[in-house]
Amino acid sequence: MADSDVKTPDAAIAEEIVEEKKKLPSITDEPISADAHAVDDPDAPQLTVRSVVVGCLLGTLISASNFYLGLKLGWTFGAGIFGSIFGYTIILLISSFFAKLISSNVTFISFLGKALGRPFNAREHATLCSAATASGSGTLAGYISGIPAMYRLGLLSTRPSDDYGRLFVWAIAASLYGIFFAVPLRQWFVLKQDLPFPSPRATAVIIQSVNAAGGAEMAKKKTLAVFIAFGCIFSFMAIVYFVPVVQNWHIFYWLALAFPSDSEAYNNLMWANKWNFYIQWTFAFVGAGMMTPGNTVISLVFGTVLAWGIIGPLLYSKGVLTGPASCRFKMDKCVVGGKAYVVTDLPSARYWLLWVGVFLMLAASFTELFSNWRTIASGFKALGSTVKGGIAKISGKATTTEERVDEDPAPVNHRVPAWAWVGGLVLSVILSVVVLSVAFGVGVGESILAIICGFLFAFIGLQSSGETDINPTGTIAKTSQVVLAAVPPYAPAGPELAAKQTANLASGLLAAAAAHQSVDMVSDLKTGHLVGASPRAQFYAQLIGSIWSSVVGLGVWALFTTAYPCITNLELDDVCLDKGFSLTAVQAWYGITLALTKNAAVPSTSLYTAIGAGLFTVVFVVLKNTVIPKKYHSYLINLNAVGIAFTNTDSSIMFAIFFGWLFGLIWKKVNANGHEHYMYAVAAGLIAGEGVFGVVQAIFAIAGVESATDIGMPV
């Protein structure tokens, strides 16, 4: 997940797959042996055209799917495990076909046969996953969070197409900076601290298992399960596009129609429907629910009912929210009966609840980090040790101990050359400063501060991700807005304010995107380390994948903003809500920017509630980590998830996640063996099926293809 810190589906996969695969040869921090599978050859090429191309294509699929799903809830899904299953099957098909051409008398055909038909192995498989992760991740988080916020604040061009150039160079700068400083971070987090990295370890287990003897057959079955789930949901979404009621079950609305329009029952039922309490069979989030831990799912539903079923309606009934109830989901202006209302002054329920949700997420993330201060301190200690050892080695004064600190199990010719990552890091820093200055008017000092923030966020994110599989960069990166808001100081309304807001968002987003990219890349290098892959091959695959991701990300951005102008136009926000795009991450960056730069009023009742919720969260997390035994943690509420629910206006998504989790429980109870082998494959197919049709849906919207009927839908 990109912009939130609830325990991800990948985290659940990591925990359960590692547990379920104990019967396989164990994955340790030593590279797999040469005889781990029949076709493994330590000297076989690892960075190949087929692995990079297939990895980038799979990453493109994930990126496009993630964009659609990210607009709905701010969640995105990693490409590592998806690529490890799909990538193996695709390469197996390619290899089987071209192997037949090796004996051809035509030189070129024989060359193709030898290049594409040679046996596949775990090390090349890891390189494929590197390309998939880089191209599927990249700077996507910016396109579903802060960049739309910049448009909604009127900071960029009125037409997104006019900004393609500067968005592209911003993406290139952020992704390259994140990749280049990931290389030395591998030394600290993967080799020295030897952190577990649950999801990368799970990917390594899959790579080892499918490349072991007999693994190909199971891989084929899992791939078939993915394709069946994908095809069913893709077809389902095609029907839904023309007949929306198939997916959207407005039960309270249907029940209300059975009562007179002036009756209390009618009004109560319609009230529930207007607060977005309905069922939407969004199977991408059903799939996510199948893979999400139970306490996270329950916390999301609890937060939704609490925020939008109790607090929101209660605030209106008690007169705390004085504006029209029809403005409840607005973030800026609302026009009712020809009269314009400024919802940040009234405020609206969405604006009021936003602050409570943001405080919950920030308090939960930072308290978790501070509760694990020892591991963070050990990381900085490792950093100091590495720097000291490097200086000693260069000066010729290295001791035996200091030399051992710098040892890497990868052969020298498999390591990333110092000139490559050091030179690349310097150039990417310069590029970042130039891009922020020229394209967004950010001062050199602010740019350097953003770069430093990006490194610190990556360091903290890796420590957390390596220990717990939770990447908090999405939440903690918002603190960059607080830091950068003070440089320069408060600006008055007008061009100076717009310039300050632009600098705040552009530099904050670069720090967040670079940190997110770096965490993904180091995690990917952990997978390679476990299967004995070449870090150099992975690095080059990541580099290619990231550049490709910048191109694909911009293309997907162009597609969706053309199809749905509401993404960038605040006045069309209702259209996005009607399309199911709650833009959760967007509204968080938007609201924080207003508060920090425009001195926008945060309602006192909301502020006091948010502070109280934050203090409660701090106490709760501290008690959880110091008093409550770890074996009971899975039964405790996830306050980060509650915070996400407060910022999400569409409760149907949360209920879809709940139904997916419930289905997974029933499946496991009825057929534990089938659940063990195929649940993740089915979930991946559900997510990809809806996500990919989201791209088709955007194309339909551009072409003017409309739904055939709105029967059964609220009017």
ZAMARGU-4260 file (C-alpha; in steps of 0.2 Angstrom, whole numbers, plus 5000, padded with zeros to 4 digits):
<rodrens>
0) 5000/5000/5000 | 5007/5016/4995 | 5000/5030/5006 | 4994/5021/5021 | 5003/5011/5035
5) 4990/4998/5040 | 4997/4981/5038 | 4997/4977/5020 | 4990/4962/5011 | 5008/4959/5006
10) 5012/4958/5025 | 4999/4945/5027 | 5006/4935/5013 | 5023/4936/5020 | 5018/4930/5037
15) 5007/4916/5030 | 5017/4910/5015 | 5033/4909/5026 | 5024/4899/5038 | 5015/4887/5026
20) 5031/4884/5016 | 5041/4877/5030 | 5040/4860/5022 | 5051/4867/5008 | 5070/4869/5009
25) 5072/4884/5021 | 5077/4901/5015 | 5091/4907/5025 | 5102/4923/5023 | 5114/4912/5013
30) 5112/4911/4994 | 5103/4895/4988 | 5115/4881/4983 | 5118/4877/4965 | 5108/4861/4966
35) 5093/4869/4974 | 5084/4866/4957 | 5087/4856/4941 | 5091/4871/4930 | 5101/4882/4941
40) 5117/4888/4934 | 5127/4901/4945 | 5136/4907/4929 | 5120/4909/4918 | 5116/4927/4913
45) 5104/4935/4926 | 5101/4952/4918 | 5093/4946/4902 | 5081/4954/4889 | 5067/4942/4893
50) 5068/4945/4911 | 5068/4964/4910 | 5055/4965/4897 | 5043/4953/4905 | 5046/4961/4922
55) 5043/4979/4915 | 5027/4972/4907 | 5020/4965/4923 | 5025/4980/4932 | 5015/4991/4919
60) 5000/4980/4922 | 5002/4982/4941 | 5005/5001/4939 | 4989/5004/4929 | 4979/4993/4941
65) 4986/5002/4956 | 4982/5019/4949 | 4963/5015/4948 | 4963/5006/4965 | 4974/5020/4973
70) 4961/5033/4967 | 4947/5023/4976 | 4956/5021/4993 | 4974/5026/4992 | 4980/5008/4993
75) 4992/5001/4980 | 4999/4983/4979 | 5017/4977/4977 | 5023/4968/4961 | 5035/4957/4970
80) 5024/4942/4974 | 5013/4944/4959 | 5028/4945/4947 | 5036/4929/4955 | 5021/4919/4951
85) 5016/4926/4934 | 5034/4930/4928 | 5039/4912/4931 | 5025/4905/4920 | 5027/4918/4906
90) 5046/4914/4905 | 5043/4896/4906 | 5032/4898/4890 | 5044/4908/4881 | 5058/4897/4886
95) 5049/4881/4880 | 5044/4889/4863 | 5061/4896/4859 | 5071/4881/4865 | 5064/4872/4849
100) 5073/4885/4838 | 5091/4882/4845 | 5094/4868/4832 | 5088/4879/4817 | 5100/4880/4803
105) 5096/4899/4801 | 5109/4908/4811 | 5097/4922/4817 | 5083/4910/4823 | 5096/4899/4831
110) 5103/4914/4840 | 5085/4919/4846 | 5083/4901/4852 | 5099/4901/4862 | 5095/4919/4870
115) 5077/4916/4874 | 5076/4897/4876 | 5089/4893/4888 | 5083/4887/4905 | 5076/4899/4918
120) 5084/4900/4936 | 5080/4908/4953 | 5093/4921/4950 | 5086/4927/4934 | 5069/4926/4942
125) 5075/4938/4955 | 5080/4950/4942 | 5063/4949/4933 | 5055/4953/4950 | 5067/4968/4952
130) 5061/4975/4935 | 5043/4972/4940 | 5044/4980/4957 | 5053/4996/4950 | 5041/4998/4935
135) 5026/4994/4946 | 5030/5006/4960 | 5040/5020/4954 | 5033/5037/4959 | 5015/5031/4957
140) 5011/5037/4975 | 5013/5055/4970 | 5000/5054/4956 | 4987/5047/4968 | 4991/5059/4982
145) 5000/5076/4981 | 5000/5080/4963 | 4981/5080/4961 | 4981/5091/4977 | 4992/5103/4968
150) 4979/5105/4954 | 4965/5106/4966 | 4974/5121/4974 | 4976/5129/4957 | 4995/5128/4958
155) 4998/5120/4941 | 4991/5123/4924 | 4972/5122/4921 | 4975/5108/4908 | 4986/5093/4915
160) 4993/5090/4897 | 5002/5107/4899 | 5012/5100/4914 | 5017/5083/4907 | 5035/5089/4904
165) 5038/5094/4922 | 5029/5080/4930 | 5040/5068/4920 | 5056/5076/4925 | 5050/5076/4943
170) 5046/5057/4942 | 5063/5054/4935 | 5072/5064/4948 | 5063/5056/4963 | 5064/5038/4956
175) 5083/5039/4952 | 5087/5047/4968 | 5078/5033/4977 | 5087/5020/4968 | 5105/5026/4969
180) 5104/5029/4988 | 5096/5011/4990 | 5113/5003/4985 | 5122/5009/5001 | 5107/5006/5012
185) 5107/4987/5006 | 5124/4986/5015 | 5116/4992/5031 | 5099/4985/5032 | 5101/4968/5022
190) 5119/4963/5026 | 5124/4972/5043 | 5108/4972/5052 | 5101/4957/5043 | 5083/4962/5046
195) 5070/4949/5041 | 5060/4959/5028 | 5045/4947/5028 | 5037/4951/5011 | 5054/4950/5002
200) 5057/4934/5011 | 5040/4927/5005 | 5045/4931/4987 | 5061/4922/4989 | 5052/4907/4996
205) 5041/4907/4980 | 5055/4909/4969 | 5064/4895/4977 | 5049/4884/4977 | 5044/4886/4959
210) 5062/4884/4953 | 5064/4868/4963 | 5060/4851/4956 | 5041/4849/4953 | 5038/4867/4956
215) 5033/4871/4938 | 5017/4861/4939 | 5011/4870/4955 | 5016/4887/4947 | 5005/4882/4932
220) 4990/4878/4943 | 4992/4895/4952 | 4994/4904/4936 | 4978/4896/4930 | 4969/4901/4946
225) 4975/4919/4943 | 4968/4919/4925 | 4951/4912/4929 | 4949/4925/4943 | 4955/4939/4932
230) 4944/4933/4917 | 4928/4932/4928 | 4930/4949/4937 | 4935/4957/4920 | 4919/4951/4912
235) 4909/4956/4928 | 4916/4973/4927 | 4911/4974/4909 | 4893/4970/4913 | 4894/4982/4928
240) 4899/4997/4917 | 4883/4995/4907 | 4872/4990/4921 | 4879/4998/4937 | 4865/4990/4949
245) 4873/4973/4947 | 4888/4979/4957 | 4880/4993/4968 | 4867/4987/4980 | 4859/5002/4988
250) 4849/4992/5000 | 4843/5006/5011 | 4837/5016/4996 | 4828/5001/4990 | 4820/4998/5007
255) 4815/5016/5008 | 4805/5015/4992 | 4793/5003/5001 | 4788/5017/5013 | 4778/5034/5010
260) 4790/5048/5006 | 4784/5058/5021 | 4786/5044/5033 | 4800/5043/5047 | 4806/5026/5040
265) 4808/5033/5023 | 4818/5048/5029 | 4829/5037/5040 | 4833/5024/5027 | 4837/5038/5014
270) 4848/5046/5027 | 4858/5030/5029 | 4860/5029/5010 | 4865/5047/5008 | 4879/5044/5020
275) 4886/5031/5008 | 4881/5015/5018 | 4878/5003/5004 | 4886/4987/4996 | 4897/4988/4981
280) 4905/4972/4975 | 4922/4979/4971 | 4931/4963/4969 | 4948/4971/4970 | 4945/4975/4988
285) 4937/4958/4991 | 4953/4951/4985 | 4963/4963/4997 | 4952/4958/5011 | 4956/4940/5008
290) 4974/4944/5011 | 4972/4957/5025 | 4974/4953/5044 | 4958/4952/5053 | 4962/4966/5066
295) 4965/4978/5051 | 4949/4973/5043 | 4938/4975/5059 | 4947/4991/5062 | 4943/4998/5045
300) 4924/4993/5047 | 4924/5000/5065 | 4931/5016/5060 | 4919/5018/5045 | 4904/5015/5056
305) 4911/5027/5070 | 4915/5041/5058 | 4901/5041/5045 | 4888/5031/5054 | 4889/5040/5071
310) 4900/5055/5073 | 4895/5063/5056 | 4877/5062/5058 | 4878/5067/5076 | 4888/5082/5072
315) 4874/5088/5061 | 4860/5084/5073 | 4868/5093/5087 | 4872/5108/5076 | 4891/5107/5077
320) 4891/5106/5058 | 4880/5121/5053 | 4881/5120/5034 | 4869/5111/5023 | 4870/5092/5025
325) 4871/5090/5006 | 4889/5097/5008 | 4894/5083/5019 | 4907/5076/5007 | 4914/5093/5001
330) 4932/5099/5004 | 4931/5117/4997 | 4915/5125/4991 | 4897/5119/4990 | 4883/5127/4981
335) 4865/5124/4987 | 4850/5133/4980 | 4861/5145/4972 | 4870/5150/4988 | 4889/5146/4989
340) 4896/5139/5005 | 4914/5138/5010 | 4915/5121/5019 | 4931/5124/5027 | 4923/5138/5037
345) 4906/5129/5040 | 4914/5115/5040 | 4908/5099/5031 | 4909/5082/5039 | 4923/5077/5027
350) 4934/5092/5032 | 4930/5089/5051 | 4934/5071/5051 | 4949/5073/5040 | 4959/5080/5055
355) 4954/5067/5067 | 4960/5053/5054 | 4976/5062/5050 | 4980/5064/5069 | 4976/5045/5072
360) 4988/5040/5057 | 5002/5051/5062 | 5001/5047/5081 | 5001/5028/5077 | 5015/5029/5065
365) 5027/5039/5075 | 5023/5031/5091 | 5027/5014/5083 | 5043/5021/5077 | 5048/5028/5094
370) 5043/5012/5103 | 5056/5004/5092 | 5069/5017/5095 | 5083/5004/5099 | 5082/4996/5081
375) 5082/5013/5073 | 5097/5018/5084 | 5106/5002/5079 | 5103/5007/5061 | 5112/5023/5063
380) 5125/5015/5073 | 5128/5003/5058 | 5129/5018/5047 | 5142/5026/5057 | 5152/5009/5058
385) 5151/5008/5039 | 5157/5025/5036 | 5171/5023/5049 | 5177/5007/5041 | 5176/5014/5023
390) 5187/5029/5029 | 5199/5017/5037 | 5200/5006/5022 | 5203/5020/5010 | 5217/5027/5022
395) 5225/5010/5023 | 5223/5009/5041 | 5209/4996/5041 | 5210/4983/5054 | 5204/4965/5052
400) 5188/4969/5060 | 5185/4984/5050 | 5188/4975/5034 | 5176/4961/5039 | 5162/4975/5042
405) 5163/4979/5023 | 5163/4961/5017 | 5149/4956/5005 | 5144/4938/5001 | 5141/4943/4983
410) 5156/4940/4971 | 5165/4956/4967 | 5160/4956/4949 | 5141/4955/4955 | 5142/4970/4966
415) 5136/4987/4960 | 5152/4997/4956 | 5155/5012/4968 | 5157/5024/4953 | 5139/5018/4947
420) 5130/5022/4963 | 5140/5036/4970 | 5141/5045/4953 | 5122/5042/4950 | 5118/5048/4968
425) 5127/5064/4965 | 5120/5067/4948 | 5102/5063/4954 | 5104/5075/4969 | 5109/5089/4956
430) 5095/5084/4945 | 5082/5084/4959 | 5088/5102/4964 | 5087/5108/4946 | 5070/5100/4943
435) 5062/5107/4959 | 5070/5124/4955 | 5066/5126/4937 | 5050/5116/4935 | 5042/5121/4952
440) 5051/5137/4958 | 5058/5128/4974 | 5073/5137/4981 | 5090/5127/4983 | 5089/5127/5001
445) 5072/5119/5001 | 5077/5107/4988 | 5092/5101/4998 | 5081/5100/5014 | 5068/5089/5004
450) 5083/5077/4998 | 5089/5075/5016 | 5071/5072/5022 | 5069/5059/5008 | 5085/5050/5015
455) 5079/5051/5033 | 5061/5044/5028 | 5069/5030/5018 | 5080/5026/5033 | 5066/5025/5045
460) 5054/5017/5033 | 5067/5003/5030 | 5070/5000/5048 | 5051/4998/5051 | 5048/4988/5035
465) 5063/4977/5038 | 5056/4973/5055 | 5037/4973/5053 | 5034/4974/5034 | 5025/4990/5037
470) 5031/5004/5027 | 5026/5021/5036 | 5034/5032/5022 | 5016/5037/5016 | 5011/5045/5033
475) 5028/5051/5040 | 5032/5059/5023 | 5018/5072/5027 | 5029/5078/5041 | 5040/5085/5027
480) 5026/5097/5024 | 5028/5103/5041 | 5047/5105/5040 | 5046/5114/5023 | 5031/5125/5028
485) 5044/5135/5038 | 5055/5138/5024 | 5052/5151/5019 | 5040/5158/5033 | 5021/5161/5031
490) 5017/5170/5015 | 5002/5181/5012 | 4988/5177/5000 | 4991/5179/4981 | 5006/5174/4970
495) 5017/5172/4986 | 5005/5160/4994 | 5004/5150/4978 | 5023/5149/4976 | 5024/5143/4994
500) 5011/5130/4992 | 5019/5124/4976 | 5036/5122/4984 | 5029/5114/4999 | 5020/5100/4989
505) 5033/5098/4976 | 5047/5096/4987 | 5037/5086/5000 | 5032/5074/4987 | 5049/5071/4980
510) 5055/5067/4997 | 5040/5055/5000 | 5042/5047/4982 | 5061/5045/4984 | 5059/5037/5001
515) 5045/5025/4995 | 5056/5020/4980 | 5071/5017/4990 | 5062/5006/5003 | 5055/4995/4988
520) 5072/4994/4980 | 5081/4988/4996 | 5067/4976/5000 | 5069/4969/4982 | 5088/4968/4985
525) 5084/4957/5000 | 5075/4945/4990 | 5090/4944/4978 | 5102/4942/4992 | 5091/4927/4999
530) 5092/4918/4982 | 5110/4922/4978 | 5106/4934/4964 | 5118/4947/4958 | 5115/4964/4966
535) 5122/4972/4950 | 5110/4963/4939 | 5096/4968/4950 | 5102/4986/4951 | 5102/4988/4932
540) 5085/4980/4931 | 5078/4992/4944 | 5086/5007/4935 | 5078/5001/4918 | 5061/4998/4927
545) 5061/5015/4936 | 5064/5024/4920 | 5050/5014/4912 | 5039/5017/4926 | 5041/5036/4924
550) 5035/5034/4906 | 5021/5023/4911 | 5016/5033/4926 | 5014/5048/4915 | 5004/5039/4902
555) 4992/5032/4915 | 4990/5049/4923 | 4986/5056/4906 | 4973/5043/4903 | 4964/5045/4919
560) 4965/5064/4920 | 4958/5065/4903 | 4944/5052/4907 | 4940/5060/4924 | 4944/5078/4925
565) 4937/5078/4943 | 4954/5071/4949 | 4962/5088/4946 | 4947/5099/4947 | 4940/5102/4965
570) 4923/5109/4958 | 4920/5092/4950 | 4923/5083/4966 | 4905/5076/4966 | 4909/5067/4950
575) 4924/5058/4957 | 4913/5052/4972 | 4900/5046/4960 | 4913/5036/4951 | 4919/5028/4968
580) 4935/5038/4969 | 4936/5044/4987 | 4954/5051/4984 | 4958/5048/5001 | 4977/5052/5000
585) 4973/5067/4989 | 4962/5075/5002 | 4975/5072/5016 | 4989/5081/5007 | 4976/5095/5001
590) 4970/5098/5019 | 4987/5098/5027 | 4994/5111/5014 | 4979/5122/5017 | 4982/5122/5036
595) 5001/5125/5035 | 5002/5138/5021 | 4985/5147/5021 | 4981/5147/5039 | 4965/5138/5035
600) 4954/5137/5050 | 4953/5119/5058 | 4937/5118/5068 | 4940/5119/5086 | 4929/5104/5090
605) 4938/5094/5076 | 4955/5100/5083 | 4952/5095/5101 | 4945/5079/5096 | 4960/5075/5085
610) 4972/5080/5099 | 4962/5069/5111 | 4962/5054/5098 | 4981/5057/5095 | 4985/5056/5114
615) 4974/5041/5116 | 4983/5033/5101 | 5000/5037/5109 | 4995/5029/5126 | 4987/5014/5117
620) 5003/5010/5106 | 5015/5012/5121 | 5005/5000/5131 | 5003/4988/5117 | 5022/4988/5115
625) 5027/4988/5133 | 5013/4979/5143 | 5003/4968/5132 | 5011/4952/5126 | 5014/4951/5108
630) 5004/4935/5106 | 4988/4946/5109 | 4993/4960/5097 | 4983/4953/5083 | 4967/4955/5093
635) 4970/4973/5096 | 4962/4987/5086 | 4973/4995/5072 | 4971/5014/5075 | 4980/5017/5059
640) 4966/5008/5050 | 4953/5018/5060 | 4962/5034/5054 | 4961/5029/5036 | 4942/5025/5038
645) 4940/5043/5045 | 4947/5050/5029 | 4938/5039/5017 | 4920/5044/5012 | 4915/5028/5003
650) 4910/5015/5016 | 4906/5002/5003 | 4925/4999/5000 | 4927/4994/5018 | 4913/4982/5018
655) 4920/4974/5002 | 4936/4971/5012 | 4926/4964/5026 | 4917/4952/5014 | 4934/4946/5006
660) 4941/4943/5024 | 4925/4933/5029 | 4926/4923/5013 | 4944/4919/5016 | 4940/4913/5033
665) 4926/4902/5027 | 4936/4895/5013 | 4950/4891/5025 | 4938/4882/5036 | 4930/4872/5022
670) 4945/4868/5012 | 4962/4872/5021 | 4972/4864/5007 | 4964/4873/4993 | 4965/4889/5003
675) 4984/4887/5006 | 4988/4884/4988 | 4976/4895/4978 | 4970/4909/4989 | 4983/4922/4985
680) 4982/4917/4967 | 4964/4920/4967 | 4965/4936/4976 | 4979/4943/4964 | 4967/4939/4950
685) 4952/4948/4958 | 4963/4963/4961 | 4971/4963/4943 | 4954/4960/4935 | 4946/4975/4942
690) 4961/4986/4941 | 4964/4982/4923 | 4946/4985/4918 | 4948/5002/4927 | 4959/5006/4913
695) 4947/5000/4900 | 4933/5010/4909 | 4944/5026/4908 | 4945/5023/4889 | 4926/5021/4888
700) 4924/5037/4897 | 4935/5046/4885 | 4926/5038/4870 | 4909/5043/4877 | 4903/5026/4880
705) 4890/5028/4894 | 4880/5015/4905 | 4865/5008/4896 | 4853/5010/4912 | 4853/5017/4929
710) 4839/5006/4935 | 4839/5003/4953 | 4852/5017/4957 | 4848/5032/4968 | 4841/5047/4959
</rodrens>
